[in-house]
Amino acid sequence: MLSLSRDFRIRYASQSVNVHLYDLYAENASFSQGQLERMKSLDPNTSEGRAEHGRIKAERSPFERLQLILNGAGLNLSMRADNKGKMLVEREGCEPYGIQELSDGERAAFLLSASVITAKPDSLVLIDEPERHLHRSISSPLISSLLQDRPDCTFVISTHDVGLSMDHQPSQCVLLRQFQHTPQQWDFDCTNNAESIDEGIAEAVLGARRTVLFVEGTRTSLDHNLYGRLYPDVSVRACNGCSEVIRTTRGLNRTIQDHWVRAIGVIDCDRRSPEERAKLEADSIICLPVHDVESIYYHPEVIKLVVERLHAAGTITATDIPSQIAPAMINEFEERRDFLTREATVRKLRTLVLSKLPTVNDFGNGIFEAKPLTNDDLSAALAEEHQKFDRLVQEKNVLGMCAAYPLKKTGLRKKVASLLGLRSGQNYENIVRTMVTDDKEAANQVRCLLAPLTRKLHKSVSACQKPLDSGINP
């Protein structure tokens, strides 16, 4: 049965040091007295007596335990009492000094350690935000040392340090989301087994909102910066490439019984087939309705919104800019025709070859035959891609172009910036992000361009029009 120990907070440092020193001395005196009485009761002429004597000598005093705990936290100092009973601190290269002269971090570590050492058996130990007084390089190993020293106790640690819970597995993590005083009410989530979640993923989602959106790129990429503003009620986490987004989202959703997180992934279209997109969506992974996120930033409707914003601010005065956007986009794609079609052909053929590789099921099912690609196959695939590209140009199908080819590999970013009198595409992208942050109507329109993702996140998007539809299979 647990008995409630004092909780650990630092108040009135000098008085706290004196109180804990008194408790530590008393604990050490009680320990020594107990050892002496046990040794007196032993019979040194028996094997049992000699064995018990060895066990008693191996026991560590509270002072020795304190030094081991501090050393385990990387604080290379020792403590001893002089002949007057005064506690002195010793460290290499320094004269002994009084415990009152400890630094703030050392004092915090001492107070916490002394409080835990002197707690009654089977206590419930409450530690409040150790990171407020201790650097993380000290707080995490210090907690580990305390847990090892008092396995009989139960520890409850209140912390804002997400990594602290991951450093001490197995442990139960409770995320307090909101507290209401009147009437008293707690809104919280509980992870019963964070150890079952991949360490990198768990550290990313502990402390996150209930819905986590995993995106490609890094924290400074176009993806992360846009989605974080469009969906402020979810936590956005960057996962480098699409494979990592897929693995992370699936992994979390398959361990849903161990956490509260609803994981959703969003990845570039990259010419995935409708069947592949549907399969991914079943795993809560949404493919963009365009080739990549740049095509959202530079979607004609988004450019139009930016033009209206700049016009209202008096930055630009021309009124015919929106009518120039579609022809400019088609022209920029046309200038990169050879590169874009060749790259698309290579992607298509690589996917085809990989789909024909043998699987485990092919063993024992007869002779496996894989037809190699020839120059004629390459020429035919490229010709087909040229036809698709030229048809999109002839139809002036801007959205079809954005769905089939990477806009970021054209000169469109620079072209749009030039039309709007901006220095670079980066300036334009900054304006887009600012716009969706402080203009709710503009943000809603951009969210409508991402209708499949928006519906997944918010269940329904009644105000949204149909998602981008190029009319082709990209």
Stockholm file with secondary structure:
# STOCKHOLM 1.0

chainA/1-474         MLSLSRDFRIRYASQSVNVHLYDLYAENASFSQGQLERMKSLDPNTSEGRAEHGRIKAERSPFERLQLILNGAGLNLSMRADNKGKMLVEREGCEPYGIQELSDGERAAFLLSASVITAKPDSLVLIDEPERHLHRSISSPLISSLLQDRPDCTFVISTHDVGLSMDHQPSQCVLLRQFQHTPQQWDFDCTNNAESIDEGIAEAVLGARRTVLFVEGTRTSLDHNLYGRLYPDVSVRACNGCSEVIRTTRGLNRTIQDHWVRAIGVIDCDRRSPEERAKLEADSIICLPVHDVESIYYHPEVIKLVVERLHAAGTITATDIPSQIAPAMINEFEERRDFLTREATVRKLRTLVLSKLPTVNDFGNGIFEAKPLTNDDLSAALAEEHQKFDRLVQEKNVLGMCAAYPLKKTGLRKKVASLLGLRSGQNYENIVRTMVTDDKEAANQVRCLLAPLTRKLHKSVSACQKPLDSGINP
#=GR chainA/1-474 SS CCEECCCBCCCSHHHHHHHHHHHHHHHHHHHHHHHHHHHHTCCTTSHHHHHHHHHHHHSCCHHHHHHHHHHHTTCCCEEEECTTSCEEEECTTSCCEEGGGCCHHHHHHHHHHHHHHTSCTTEEEEEECGGGTSCHHHHHHHHHHHHHHCTTSEEEEECSCHHHHHHSCSCCEEEEEEEETTTTEEEEEEESCGGGSCHHHHHHHTTSCSEEEEESBCTTSHHHHHHHHHCTTSEEEECBSHHHHHHHHHHHHTTGGGCCCEEEEEECCTTCCHHHHHHHHHTTEEECSSSSTHHHHTCHHHHHHHHHHHHHTTSCCCSCHHHHHHHHHHHHHHHTHHHHHHHHHHHHHHHHHHHTSCCGGGTTSSCCCCCCCCHHHHHHHHHHHHHHHHHHHHTTCHHHHHHHSCGGGSSHHHHHHHHTTCSCHHHHHHHHHHHHHHCHHHHHHHHHHTHHHHHHHHSCCTTCCCCCCCSSCC
#=GC SS_cons         CCEECCCBCCCSHHHHHHHHHHHHHHHHHHHHHHHHHHHHTCCTTSHHHHHHHHHHHHSCCHHHHHHHHHHHTTCCCEEEECTTSCEEEECTTSCCEEGGGCCHHHHHHHHHHHHHHTSCTTEEEEEECGGGTSCHHHHHHHHHHHHHHCTTSEEEEECSCHHHHHHSCSCCEEEEEEEETTTTEEEEEEESCGGGSCHHHHHHHTTSCSEEEEESBCTTSHHHHHHHHHCTTSEEEECBSHHHHHHHHHHHHTTGGGCCCEEEEEECCTTCCHHHHHHHHHTTEEECSSSSTHHHHTCHHHHHHHHHHHHHTTSCCCSCHHHHHHHHHHHHHHHTHHHHHHHHHHHHHHHHHHHTSCCGGGTTSSCCCCCCCCHHHHHHHHHHHHHHHHHHHHTTCHHHHHHHSCGGGSSHHHHHHHHTTCSCHHHHHHHHHHHHHHCHHHHHHHHHHTHHHHHHHHSCCTTCCCCCCCSSCC
//
